[in-house]
Amino acid sequence: MRVMLVNPPNSGRSIPEEEYGIVSIKQIFKGEPFALEVLAGALDGHDVAILDLKCEDEEVLWERYASFRPDVVGFTAVTCEARTVLRQAARLKEYRNTVVVVGGSHATCDPAFFNRPEIDFVVCGIGKRSFAELIGKLAAGGTGEGIPGIARTAPGRALSIVPRSYSADDLMDGCPPRYDLVEAWRDRYAVERLKMKMGFVITAYGCTHRCSFCTIPAVTGGRYLTHSPASVVRDIGLLGDIPFIRMVDANTFGDPAQSEKLCELIMAQGVKMRFVADVRADTVRENRDMLARWKEAGLFGVVVGFEDLEAGRLDAYRKKYKPEVIPEAVECLHELGLMIVGDFIVSPDYEDADFERLERFVTERKIHIPMLSVLTPIPGTPLYENMKDRIVVHDLDYYTFTNAVVRTRMSEASFYRTFSELVKRLHGKGQQTKEA
């Protein structure tokens, strides 16, 4: 079969821009369409193409569609891209009655959203094996129904999904990502602020924890499944001379024993790359020696979801550690000489004192790259269930993590101006700290 996988264009709208003329905090989703590369790797025997509309004009979609004439078009989408995908799918159906499939985080957390005429199938959770099974059944003339993890849409009726019991078999270790299908845009996949050309390698699916705001646990039904060290090192080699590798995993060191094995294999095979990994603050504190070995193996920086400095909010986010863990983790990372990318969630309940406290912490603790997002209850998460009665913005186009979809405690104008000015100051200070 001919399968075209589509990464939607930069989507999402901005309340601070539209209402207050603030353009400095509009969220743009960048990075290679790695999930599609992973899916393509499992489609041996089929003619597969990837189209990255974050790198191409949207009109290219219709040109490629007309020339490639796919039997199946598969979209991925985060929440703020969901309506864009529906619009594109509807237009595709006008061209030709192609089978349209959608997956990604929003399909996993809120599959009923896509139960519409323009969509034929919704993929929930890890799509690698289930999507491959779907393509195989369709190629054999089947209907594609009854595959665990995939729902055939039934507009006007409830969506029926057969749950998939995820295991290591769903990772399909023997099928590497199809990095070659995005080669045309490879030079575009870089971290602009650090001028780092970066490739992605997946080490695990799911997470060891259940933060209330996070969509990742739903991908595996709450399990944490690790790829074999051999497959990870293989994929690193497939990326060639790309100097920086982002290890795709919600908590790269969540399974310390597996992480140790991967570190040993990287060092034994003489892999000369620099790695950026995601890690929890409590994992840093509890595994300093392991991080030191990873530093020797090429670990360059870590992305840490600090989220907040206040105990009540950390508890509400289900972080499972106390605020004092955070400065201890930061001190450890500085001692190891690792770049710190610190993720912080700005609550709509923030007041001036909260913004000031956050700025002091980032400045005094020398967080190299502070990343601030506005708390956003994504449909399907525990946070959404807890906050849905407070939501005042229901248009998913605004779910970009820079819009307050819940009413703010400060006046809305003051909240956005304070947030915007803080982002600008912290980004300037963070860059100075990194270059010093």
N, C-alpha and C positions, 0 to 999 in steps of 0.2 A: 504493500500500500504506500501511497504518497502521503506523508505526514508533515504538516507545517506547524511549528511551535512558535508562538508569538509572545514576546515580552511587550506589554502595553506601553504607550508613551507616558512621559511624565504627566501625572494627573493630579487632581486636587486643587481646591480653591482656598483662598486665604482671607479670613475675616479681617485681620489687621491691615492687609493691603486694601481690600475693598472698602472698608469702613473708615480707616484712619490714615491711609496713605503710607503705612509702614511696610516696606518691601524687604527689609534685611533679614527676616526670619521665615520667609516662605520655604517650606520643606520641598526638596527635590530628591527623589529616590534615584540613586545612581548605582553603578556596579554592574558587573556582567550578569546575564540571566542564568545563573548557575543551576538553578533547579531544572531549567529546560535542558541544559547540557547533560545533567544526570539522567533525565528521562530518555533523552535521545540515545544514551549509551546502552539502554536495554532493548533497543528496537533493531537488533541485528536482522538483516534480511529485508528491511523496508527502506524506502527512499525518504530520508528525513532532511528537513531544512529548518533553520532557526532564523527568525527575523526579530531584531532588536530595535523596537521603535523608540527607545530612549537614545538611540544613536542615528536613526533615520527619520526622515519626514514621514508623517502618517500616510501620505499618498503612496509611498512605496509599498504599503501593505496591499493595496488594490492592484498595483502593477505586478508584484510577485505572485499574488493569488491568481491573476489571469495567466501568467506564464507557467507557473509551477503546477497549477490545477490540482491542488491536494484533494485527497479523499477525506482527510480528517484535518481539522484545524484545532490546535490545543492552545488555550490561553492560561497564563498564570496571573494572579492578581492579589495584591494586598487590598485592604478595605477601601482606601481612597481611590483605587483604580477600578472598583467593581462596576460602577455605572458606565465607565468608559468602555469596559469589555462588553457590556450588554449592547452598547451603541454599535460597536464594531461588529459584534456577532450578528446583529439584526441586518446590517448592511451586507455582510457576507451571504446571508440567507437570500437576499434579494438578487445577488449575482448568480448563485447556484446552490442547490440544496446539499451543501457539504455538511458532513457530520461535525458539529461544534462541541468541544469538550472544554471545561474550565476546571482548574485546580488552584492550588496555592493556599495561603493562610486564610483568606476570607471564605473560600469554598469549604475549608475544613471546619471553621468555627461557626459559620452561618450558611450551611448548604441550601437551606430553603430559599435564600435570597435569589438563587440562580434557577429556581424551579419555574422557568419561563419558556415561551415558545422558541426563542432564539437560541436556546441552549439545549443540547441533546443529552449530555452526560455531565455529572458533577463528580469530581474525584476528591475524596476526603482522606486526609492523612498522607502518609508516604505513598507517593504515586508510582514509584519506579516499577514494581512488579505488577500492580493492579492495572496500570495504564498499558503495560506491555501485553497483559492478558486481554485487555479490551481490544487493542489493535489486532492481536492474533485472531480473536473471535470474529471481528468484523471482516478481516481478510478472508476468513473461511466461509463467509456468507451468513454468519450468525447475527443475532440481534444485539449482542453485547450485554444482555440482562443477566442478573444473578451473580455478578462478580463482586466478591467482598471488597468493600471500600469504595465502590462506585455505584452511583444512583442514576438510573435513567429518569429523566425529568417527566413529570406528569402534571402540566399546568392545570390548576383548578382542583387538584387533589393533593393530599399530603405526600411529601417525598418519602420514598421507602429506600432505606439503606441497609444492606447486610453488613454488620460490623466485621472488620478485619482484625484477627488476632495477630498482632505484629510480632515478628521474631527476626532473628538475624538473617533468615532466608530472604526477607523483604528488602534487605540492603543490596543483594545481588553483587557481592564483592567482586565477582569475576567480570563485571561489565563496567569499565571505566567511563567517566564523563566524556562526551564528544566535544573536547575543547576546540577541535578543528572547525566546528560549525560556526564559531564566532570569531574566527581569525581576522576577518575583515575589520573588526572593531577593537582588536586587542589593545592597540595603543591608546584607546579611549578609557580603558579600565584602570584608573589610577586614583590615588588619594590626592586631590588637588592641593590641599594645604601643605602637604609634606612632599609633593612631587614624587610620590612613590608609585611606580608601576606595580600592580598587584594582581595575583591570580588566586583562585579559590580552590581549596582542597577540603573535602568533607571528612571529618573524623567520627562523627556520631549524629544520631537523630534523637529527638526528645530531650529531656532534661532530668536531672536528679532532684529537682525541687518543683514547687507548684506556686510560683508567684501569681497573685490574683489578676494582674494586668496582662499576663503573657499568653500568647497564642501557641507557643511551642509544645507544651505538654500534650495538647490535643492531637498533634500530628501522629503520635505513636500510641495513643490511648493511655498515656501516662507512663510508658516504659522509657528506659534509656538504653539505646542500642548502639554499640560501638562497631566501627569498621575495623577490620584486621590491620595491624601495623604494616603488613606487607602491601596491602592494597593502597594504603595512604602514601607510602613511599613510592609506589608505582606511579600514582597520580602526580606526585610532586615532580617526578622525572618527566612526565608527559608535558609539563608546562615549560620545559626547556630552560631558557636563560632568564626567566622572569625573576627579579631579585627578591621580591617580597611575596610571601605566601600567607593568606588569611585562612586560618584553620576554622572551618565552618562547624560550629558546635556551640550550643548554649552554655556549656561549661566544660571546656576542653580538658580540664584535669578532674572531671567529675568521677572518673574511675581511675584512681591513682595507680593501681597495678597495671592497667592497660596503657596508661600514659607513660609509665616508666619503660614498658616494652617498646613503645613507639620511639621514645627518646633514645634508647639504646640502639635501635635499628638505624635511626637517622645518623647517629654518630659512627656506627660500625661501617655503614656504607659510604661515609665521607660526603654526605649531602651538604652542600655549601649554599644554604639559603638563609634568609632572615624571616622569622615567623612572627605573626601577630595572632594572639589567641584570646578567647573570651574566658574570664575567670571570675568567680565570686570572691568577695572580700574575705569571707571566713575560710575559703579554700587557700587563699594566699597565706593567711596567718598559720594555718595548720600544716602547710606543705612547703615551707621555705626551702628545705634542702632539695626537694624535687624541682622547684623553680630554678634553683641555682644550677642544677644539672641541665635543665632546659636552656638556660642562658648560655651555657657552654656549647649546647647543640645548635644555637642560632636564634633563640627566642629574643626578639627585639622589643616587643611591646605587648601590652595586654589591654583589653577592653573590659572595664569593671563596672558592673551595674550597681553603683552605690545607692542610687535612687533618691534617698533622703537622709537627713541628719537627725531627724526627730523620731523618737521611739514609737510614738503612737502611729505615725504614718508607716514606718517600717513594719509594724505589726499588721496594719491594714493591708499592706502589700504582700504579706506572708513571706517576708524575707528570712525569717527564722534566725536572725541574729540581732544583737543590740548595737546601738550607735557607736559604742566604744571600739567595736571591731574595725570600723572604717579607718580611723587614723593609724591604728596599728598596721593595717594592711598597706596603707600608703607609705608608711615609714619603711616597711619591709621591701616594697617595690623600689623605692629610692635607693636603699642599700644595695640592691641587686643591680641597679643601673638600668632598669627597664623603663621604657616610655609608658606613661599612664594615660590612657583614654578613659576619662571618667564620665559615665552616664548618670545624669540626674533628672529626676522627674519633678517638674514644677506643678504643684497642685493648684487647682482653681481656688482653693482656700488660702493660698499664700497672701500674706500682707507684706508691707514694707520691711518689717523686721525679718521675715523669712528670706526675702531676697538679699538683704544685707548679710545675714548669717551665711548664706550659701556663697556669696562673693568672698567673704573673709576666709572661709574654709578653702576654696579653690586657690585663692591667692597665697595664703600662708602655707598651705601644704604643697604648693607648686605642682598642681595637676597640669600636665603638659597640654592635653587637649580636652577641655571640658565640653561635653555635649549635653545640651539642655533640651528637653522635650516637655510639652504640656501633657499632663495626665489625660489619657483618652480611653474611655471604656469601650473596648472593641466588642461588638456583638459576639456572643458565644463564650466569653470569658467570665470567670467568677466576679471580676470587678464590674462588668456590665450588669450582671444580675443585682449587685449591691447598689448600683448607682443609677439604674435606668429611670427611676422616678425623678431624678434630678436633671436628666438630660434635657436641654432646650434646643439643641441643634441636631436634627435627625438626618439631614442630607449627608450621605456618606462621602461626598466629594470633600467635605471639610475635615474628615478624620485623618489628618496628616501629621498629627502630633505637634503642631504649632498653633492649633486653634483650640480654644476652650469651648468644648461642646456642652459642658456643664456650667451653670451660672457661676461667675466669679464673685468672691467676697469683696474685693476691691471693685470700684467701678470698672467696667470693661475697658474703657479707654486707658485708665491708669494702669491696669494690669498689663495690657499689651505694650504700652510705652515703657514701663519699668522692665518688663521681660526683654524687650528689644534692646534697650540700652545696656542691660546686663550682658546679653549675648555678645554685643559688640565689644564691650570692655574686656570680657573674659577671653574672647578669641584673640584679642590683641596681646593680652598678658600671657596667654598660653603659648602663643607663637614666640614671644620674646624669651620665655623660659626655655623652650626647646632649643633655640638657637644659641643660647648663652653658653 
